[in-house]
Amino acid sequence: MKLHRFTAFGLSSSLLLASALSLPLFSSPVWANQTEGQLMAQAVSVLSSSNFITVEQDHQTTGQVRVIRLNGKRYLDFDSEFTTAQGPDVQIILYRGKTVPLNVSEDDYITLGKLKSFKGSQRYEIPDNIDLDNLKSVGIWCRKFNVTFAYASL
C-alpha cells in the first residue's frame, strides 16, 4: 500500500513540475534535435551584407553590416568586429547613393539614430515606412562637423 502511494505521489509530482515548467513529459519537443544556429537561421533572414569602407582616414572604421529581417521587422545589424573612431554626435544614416561622400547634403539621407557604441555588435531598427530601394548605403556620420567616417553599400 505504501508503495502505491509513493508511486502515485512521484507521478503526480512529475506531472505538476512538468506542467509548471511547461515541459513535455513523454515526448521531446520539435526543436530538441536542432542546433542553436539552425533555430537562428529560421528566425533571421539576411537581406544584404557589406563591409564598411573608411571615407575619412582619421576615422578608421572596420566591420560588417547586414540588413536582416527578424520577427517581421528590419534591422541594420553591425557585427562584433565593428569599430570606428570616436567623435561627437555620431549618427547612423541611410544614404541615397551607393557610396557616401565626406560631407552629406540634408536632402540625401535619413537618420536612424545616434551610434550606440564605437565598438562591437549593435542593432538598429529600420522603420517600416523607409523604402530601402531608394536608400543604397548606410553611413557612420558626425552630425556636428558633417563628416562621414565610413559607409557600407546595402
N, C-alpha and C positions, 0 to 999 in steps of 0.2 A: 504494500500500500504506500509506504514512504517513497519507494522508487517511482511509482506513478506520479505522485505529487511533485517530486523533484524534476521528472521529465516534463511534466506539464508546465512547471514554473520556468524551466530553462527554455522551452519552446516559446512560451508567451513573452519572456524577457527578450528573446532574439527578435521576435516579430515586432515588439514595441520599439526596440532600439533601431531596427531597420526602418521602421515607419518614421520615427523621429528624425533620422538622418537622411531620409528619402533614398535609401539604398535598396536595390533589388535583392531579395533574399535567395531566390532559387535560380535566377538567370543572370547572365552577365549583360551589362549594358552594351548597346550597339557600338559605342566608341571605345570599348575596353581594349580592343586589339589595334587601335590606331595610335600612331606616334603623335607627339605634340605638333611636329611640323605638318603632318597631314591635316590635323584639325585647323591649324592656322591657314593652310592653303585653301581650305574650304571657306573660311571666313573672310579672307582678304584677297581681293583681286588687284593686280598691278596693272594700271592703265598706261603708265610710261615710266621711264627711268633714265637718269642722266647724271653725269659728273659735273661738279661745279668748276667753272673756269674763272680764274682771277682776272679782274679788269684793272684794278689799281694795285700796282706792285707792292706798295707799302701795307696792303691789307690782304695778305695771302689767305686764300680760302681753299680748303680741300673737302672731299667727301662726296657723297652721292645723295640725290634727292629722287624720290619716287612719288608719283601720283597714284594713290591707292583708293579703292572703294572698300569700306568696312561698314557693315550693318546699314547699308543704303546711303551712306554719306561719303563724300570725297575728302581726301586729306593730302597735304604735302607731308611727306614722311622723310626726315633727314636721318641718315644712318649714323651709327655710333662713331664713325671716322670723321664726321663733320667737325671742322674747326674753322674759325675766321678770326681776324684781328678785332680787338675791342675798339669801340668808338661810341660817341653819344648818339642817342636816338636812332639806333639801327633797326630798320624795318624789313619785313618780308613783303616784297611786291610781286605782282603778276604783271608782266610787261607784254605789250602788243607784238614786238618783233622777236625773232629767234635769238638775237643777241641783245644785251642791254648795254647801252653806251655809258661812259664815265658819268655824264650828267644827264638826267632824265627830265622830260617835259611833263608837266602835270596831266596833260591830256592822254598820255601814253601808258599809264599804269593804274593799277588798283592796289591799294594797301590791304594786306591781310592782317597785319598787326605787328607789334614790336617783337624783335628777336628774343626768344625766351632764354637762350644761353649761347655763349660764344663757342661752346664745345659740346659735342655729344648728340645723341639721338633726341629728336623732338618732333612734334606733330602739330600741324596747323589745319584746321577745318577750312574747306573751300565752300562758301555758301552756295546753295542750290541755284541762285539767280546769276551766278557767274558762268559765262559761256567760255569754256577753255578753247573752243575753236577760234576765238578772237584774241586769245592771250597765249603767246607762244613760248614764254620763258618765265622763270622765277628769278628774282634778284635779291641780293643782300645789299641793302642801300642805306646810307646815312642821310636821314632827312635834314639834319642841321646844316650840313655842308653840301648837300646834293652831290654825293659821291657814291658811285656804285663800287662795292667791294668785289662782287663776283656775281655770276649768273649761271644758270643751267637751262638748257632748252627743254621744253616739255614736249 
